[in-house]
Amino acid sequence: MDRKQKVIERITQSEKPLSASALAKELGVSRQIIVGDVALLRASGHKIIATPRGYVIDQPSLGISKTIAVKHDDKDMEKELNLIIDMGGYIENVIVEHPVYGEIKGNMKLKSRYDILKFMEKVNNYDATSLSSLTGGVHLHTIYADSTEILDRIEEALKENGFLLE
């Protein structure tokens, strides 16, 4: 079995996201080799998504979705994400409308405070700025929940906290 086949097999079989570093260590190659393998696998039609915690296979999301427009600065990012999760939401992505590149989307796939903690650790470790910093804090999130009532509560909580863009 060639290395790319091993990569897709490991990602498919894993119950949690697999980082390029973990795959590289397991397969005895560099992280950059894994990143290249994943790019080739994507080009050949495999639905691999890179999340803040590692690679996953894109699977249909469950529940009802809504795209919500919000605005805040980077210091409020964790508060906003926790609010959505605490109200019963699942954060699929973040989307910004860049004046040059058009729509830019980052897959987040955050479903728990632990996911948010790991995401924020990466933001801090890489000294990364948010996508929304490109647009003055304005961004969209696609959020999934079990019911429209939960989505409505999330939207109301975002409004009460001054995050909802109206």
SERO-4910 file (N, C-alpha, C, O; in steps of 0.05 Angstrom, whole numbers):
BEGIN
 pado doro    nc1    nc2    nc3   cac1   cac2   cac3    cc1    cc2    cc3    oc1    oc2    oc3
  Met    A     17    -23      0      0      0      0     18     25      0     37     27     16
  Asp    A     12     44    -18     29     68    -19     22     87      3      1     85     16
  Arg    A     39    107      7     36    125     30      9    141     28     -4    144     49
  Lys    A      2    151      5    -23    166      2    -47    149     10    -66    159     22
  Gln    A    -46    124      3    -68    106     10    -69    102     41    -91    101     52
  Lys    A    -46    100     53    -45     98     82    -56    124     96    -70    122    116
  Val    A    -49    147     84    -59    172     95    -89    173     94   -102    179    114
  Ile    A   -101    167     71   -130    168     69   -143    147     87   -165    152     98
  Glu    A   -131    124     89   -142    103    106   -142    112    136   -162    108    150
  Arg    A   -120    124    145   -118    132    173   -138    155    179   -151    154    200
  Ile    A   -140    174    161   -159    196    165   -188    186    166   -204    194    182
  Thr    A   -194    168    147   -221    157    146   -228    141    170   -251    142    180
  Gln    A   -210    126    181   -215    108    203   -214    122    230   -224    111    250
  Ser    A   -202    146    231   -199    159    257   -225    171    266   -241    182    250
  Glu    A   -230    169    292   -254    181    304   -250    210    311   -269    224    319
  Lys    A   -225    220    310   -219    248    316   -200    258    294   -188    243    279
  Pro    A   -198    285    292   -180    296    272   -152    287    276   -142    283    298
  Leu    A   -138    283    253   -110    274    254    -93    296    243    -97    306    220
  Ser    A    -73    305    258    -55    326    249    -35    316    229    -29    292    228
  Ala    A    -25    334    212     -5    326    193     20    317    208     34    299    198
  Ser    A     26    329    230     50    321    246     47    293    257     66    277    256
  Ala    A     23    286    266     19    258    277     21    238    254     33    217    257
  Leu    A      9    244    231     11    226    208     40    223    199     49    201    192
  Ala    A     54    246    198     83    245    190     99    227    208    115    211    199
  Lys    A     95    230    234    110    214    253    104    184    250    122    167    249
  Glu    A     78    178    247     69    151    243     81    138    218     88    114    218
  Leu    A     82    154    196     91    143    170    121    148    165    131    140    144
  Gly    A    135    161    183    164    165    181    172    185    159    192    181    146
  Val    A    156    206    154    162    226    135    158    254    148    150    256    171
  Ser    A    164    275    132    161    302    143    132    310    142    116    299    127
  Arg    A    125    330    158     99    341    158     92    352    130     69    348    121
  Gln    A    111    365    117    106    376     91     99    355     70     84    360     51
  Ile    A    111    331     72    104    309     54     75    302     58     61    297     38
  Ile    A     65    301     83     37    294     88     19    316     76     -1    310     64
  Val    A     26    341     80     10    363     69      8    360     39    -13    364     27
  Gly    A     30    353     26     30    349     -3     13    325    -11     -2    326    -31
  Asp    A     15    303      4     -2    280     -1    -32    286      1    -48    278    -16
  Val    A    -39    302     22    -67    309     25    -76    327      2    -99    324     -7
  Ala    A    -59    345     -7    -66    362    -30    -72    344    -55    -91    349    -70
  Leu    A    -55    324    -59    -59    306    -82    -84    289    -79    -99    285    -98
  Leu    A    -89    281    -54   -114    265    -49   -139    282    -54   -158    273    -65
  Arg    A   -138    307    -45   -160    326    -50   -164    329    -80   -187    329    -90
  Ala    A   -142    333    -95   -144    337   -124   -156    313   -138   -167    316   -159
  Ser    A   -152    289   -126   -163    265   -138   -191    259   -129   -203    238   -136
  Gly    A   -203    278   -114   -232    275   -107   -238    267    -78   -262    266    -71
  His    A   -218    262    -62   -224    255    -34   -233    280    -19   -221    302    -23
  Lys    A   -253    278     -3   -265    301     12   -252    304     39   -264    298     60
  Ile    A   -227    312     39   -211    316     63   -213    346     71   -208    363     54
  Ile    A   -219    351     96   -220    378    106   -199    382    127   -195    365    144
  Ala    A   -185    405    125   -166    412    146   -180    429    167   -190    451    160
  Thr    A   -180    420    191   -192    435    213   -170    444    231   -147    436    228
  Pro    A   -176    462    251   -154    470    269   -141    447    285   -119    450    294
  Arg    A   -155    425    287   -144    402    303   -133    380    285   -121    361    295
  Gly    A   -136    382    259   -125    362    241   -144    356    218   -164    369    214
  Tyr    A   -137    335    203   -153    327    179   -176    310    187   -174    292    204
  Val    A   -199    314    173   -223    297    176   -234    293    148   -229    308    129
  Ile    A   -250    272    146   -265    267    121   -291    283    123   -305    283    143
  Asp    A   -297    298    102   -322    314    101   -346    295    101   -349    279     82
  Gln    A   -362    297    121   -386    281    123   -410    300    125   -407    322    136
  Pro    A   -433    292    115   -456    309    118   -461    316    147   -460    299    165
  Ser    A   -465    341    152   -471    351    179   -500    344    186   -517    343    169
  Leu    A   -504    340    212   -531    334    222   -543    359    233   -530    377    243
  Gly    A   -569    360    232   -584    382    244   -591    404    224   -589    400    199
  Ile    A   -601    426    235   -610    448    219   -588    469    219   -575    473    240
  Ser    A   -583    482    197   -562    502    196   -573    530    191   -595    534    181
  Lys    A   -557    549    199   -563    577    195   -536    592    193   -517    586    208
  Thr    A   -534    610    175   -511    627    173   -517    653    186   -536    667    180
  Ile    A   -500    661    206   -505    684    222   -482    704    219   -458    696    220
  Ala    A   -488    729    214   -468    750    212   -462    762    239   -481    770    254
  Val    A   -437    764    245   -428    775    271   -405    794    267   -393    795    246
  Lys    A   -400    810    288   -377    828    288   -366    831    316   -380    835    335
  His    A   -339    828    318   -325    832    343   -295    833    336   -287    826    314
  Asp    A   -279    841    356   -250    840    351   -239    814    362   -253    798    374
  Asp    A   -213    810    357   -200    784    364   -202    778    394   -203    754    402
  Lys    A   -202    798    412   -203    793    441   -229    780    449   -231    767    470
  Asp    A   -251    783    433   -277    771    439   -282    745    425   -304    733    427
  Met    A   -263    735    410   -267    711    394   -275    686    411   -294    673    405
  Glu    A   -260    681    432   -265    658    448   -293    660    462   -307    641    464
  Lys    A   -299    684    471   -325    689    484   -348    683    464   -367    669    472
  Glu    A   -345    692    440   -366    688    420   -369    658    414   -391    647    412
  Leu    A   -347    644    410   -347    616    403   -360    599    426   -377    582    421
  Asn    A   -352    605    451   -363    591    474   -393    596    477   -408    578    484
  Leu    A   -401    620    471   -430    627    473   -446    609    454   -467    598    462
  Ile    A   -436    606    430   -450    590    410   -452    561    419   -473    548    417
  Ile    A   -429    550    427   -428    522    436   -445    518    461   -460    498    463
  Asp    A   -443    536    480   -459    533    505   -489    534    500   -504    522    516
  Met    A   -497    547    479   -526    548    473   -535    524    456   -559    522    449
  Gly    A   -517    506    450   -524    481    436   -517    481    406   -528    464    391
  Gly    A   -500    499    398   -493    500    369   -467    485    363   -452    478    381
  Tyr    A   -463    480    337   -439    468    326   -429    487    305   -444    493    286
  Ile    A   -405    497    308   -394    517    290   -380    503    267   -358    492    271
  Glu    A   -392    504    244   -381    492    220   -357    507    209   -336    495    203
  Asn    A   -360    534    206   -339    549    193   -340    578    200   -358    587    215
  Val    A   -321    593    189   -321    622    190   -317    631    161   -301    620    146
  Ile    A   -332    652    153   -331    662    125   -327    693    126   -341    706    142
  Val    A   -309    703    110   -306    732    107   -308    738     77   -302    722     60
  Glu    A   -315    763     71   -316    773     44   -293    792     40   -295    815     49
  His    A   -272    783     27   -248    798     23   -251    816     -2   -262    806    -22
  Pro    A   -242    841     -1   -246    859    -24   -231    850    -49   -238    857    -71
  Val    A   -209    835    -46   -194    826    -69   -200    797    -76   -204    791   -100
  Tyr    A   -200    779    -57   -203    751    -61   -231    740    -61   -236    717    -68
  Gly    A   -250    757    -53   -278    748    -51   -282    732    -25   -269    738     -5
  Glu    A   -299    711    -27   -305    696     -3   -281    678      6   -270    664    -10
  Ile    A   -274    680     31   -254    663     43   -267    648     66   -279    660     84
  Lys    A   -265    622     65   -277    605     86   -257    588    100   -239    576     88
  Gly    A   -259    588    127   -242    571    143   -259    550    157   -279    557    171
  Asn    A   -253    525    154   -268    504    167   -260    503    197   -236    501    203
  Met    A   -280    504    214   -274    504    243   -282    478    256   -266    465    270
  Lys    A   -307    469    251   -317    444    262   -313    442    292   -301    423    302
  Leu    A   -324    462    306   -322    464    335   -348    455    347   -369    466    341
  Lys    A   -346    435    365   -371    425    378   -370    425    408   -390    417    421
  Ser    A   -348    433    420   -345    432    449   -326    454    458   -311    465    443
  Arg    A   -327    459    484   -308    478    496   -279    468    493   -260    483    490
  Tyr    A   -276    441    493   -249    430    489   -239    437    461   -216    444    457
  Asp    A   -256    434    441   -249    441    413   -240    471    412   -221    478    399
  Ile    A   -256    488    426   -249    516    426   -223    521    440   -207    538    431
  Leu    A   -218    508    462   -193    510    477   -170    504    459   -150    518    458
  Lys    A   -172    481    444   -150    473    426   -147    493    403   -124    499    396
  Phe    A   -169    503    393   -168    523    372   -154    548    382   -136    559    368
  Met    A   -161    558    405   -149    582    416   -119    578    422   -103    596    420
  Glu    A   -112    554    431    -84    548    436    -68    551    410    -46    562    410
  Lys    A    -79    541    387    -66    544    362    -64    573    353    -43    582    344
  Val    A    -85    588    357    -85    616    350    -62    630    366    -47    645    354
  Asn    A    -60    624    392    -40    637    408    -12    626    402      7    642    401
  Asn    A     -9    600    398     18    589    393     29    599    366     54    602    364
  Tyr    A     12    603    346     21    613    320     19    643    318     26    654    297
  Asp    A     11    656    340      6    685    339    -10    693    315     -4    713    301
  Ala    A    -31    677    310    -48    681    286    -69    702    291    -79    705    313
  Thr    A    -76    716    270    -99    734    272   -123    720    259   -120    702    243
  Ser    A   -146    729    266   -171    716    256   -175    725    227   -166    746    219
  Leu    A   -191    709    212   -199    718    186   -215    744    187   -213    761    169
  Ser    A   -231    747    208   -247    771    211   -231    796    214   -241    818    210
  Ser    A   -205    794    222   -188    818    224   -184    830    196   -176    853    194
  Leu    A   -188    814    175   -186    825    147   -210    842    140   -208    857    121
  Thr    A   -231    840    155   -256    854    148   -267    871    171   -291    875    173
  Gly    A   -249    881    188   -258    898    210   -275    884    230   -291    896    244
  Gly    A   -272    858    233   -286    842    252   -312    829    242   -324    813    255
  Val    A   -321    837    218   -345    826    206   -340    799    194   -321    795    179
  His    A   -357    779    202   -354    753    191   -380    737    194   -399    746    208
  Leu    A   -381    715    181   -404    697    182   -396    671    195   -373    662    192
  His    A   -415    658    208   -411    630    217   -434    613    207   -457    622    209
  Thr    A   -428    590    197   -449    570    192   -451    554    217   -432    541    226
  Ile    A   -475    554    229   -479    540    255   -501    519    251   -521    524    239
  Tyr    A   -496    496    262   -515    474    262   -526    470    290   -512    475    310
  Ala    A   -551    462    292   -564    456    318   -586    436    313   -593    431    290
  Asp    A   -596    425    335   -617    405    332   -645    417    326   -662    402    317
  Ser    A   -648    443    330   -674    455    324   -672    484    317   -651    497    323
  Thr    A   -692    495    305   -693    524    299   -694    540    325   -684    562    326
  Glu    A   -706    529    346   -708    542    371   -680    547    383   -674    568    394
  Ile    A   -663    527    380   -635    530    390   -621    552    374   -607    569    385
  Leu    A   -624    551    347   -612    571    330   -622    599    338   -606    618    338
  Asp    A   -648    602    343   -659    627    351   -647    637    378   -641    661    381
  Arg    A   -643    618    397   -631    625    423   -602    634    419   -593    653    432
  Ile    A   -588    621    401   -560    628    396   -559    657    385   -543    673    393
  Glu    A   -577    662    365   -578    688    353   -585    710    374   -573    732    374
  Glu    A   -603    704    391   -611    723    412   -588    728    432   -583    751    440
  Ala    A   -574    707    439   -551    710    457   -529    726    444   -516    743    458
  Leu    A   -524    722    419   -504    738    404   -512    767    404   -496    785    407
  Lys    A   -538    772    400   -549    800    400   -545    812    428   -535    835    430
  Glu    A   -552    798    449   -550    809    476   -521    815    483   -516    833    499
  Asn    A   -502    801    472   -474    805    478   -461    825    458   -436    830    460
  Gly    A   -476    836    440   -466    856    422   -450    845    398   -435    860    385
  Phe    A   -453    819    393   -438    806    371   -454    805    345   -443    805    323
  Leu    A   -481    804    347   -497    800    323   -496    825    305   -500    847    315
  Leu    A   -491    821    280   -491    843    260   -519    845    249   -529    826    236
  Glu    A   -532    868    253   -559    872    243   -561    893    222   -582    899    212
***
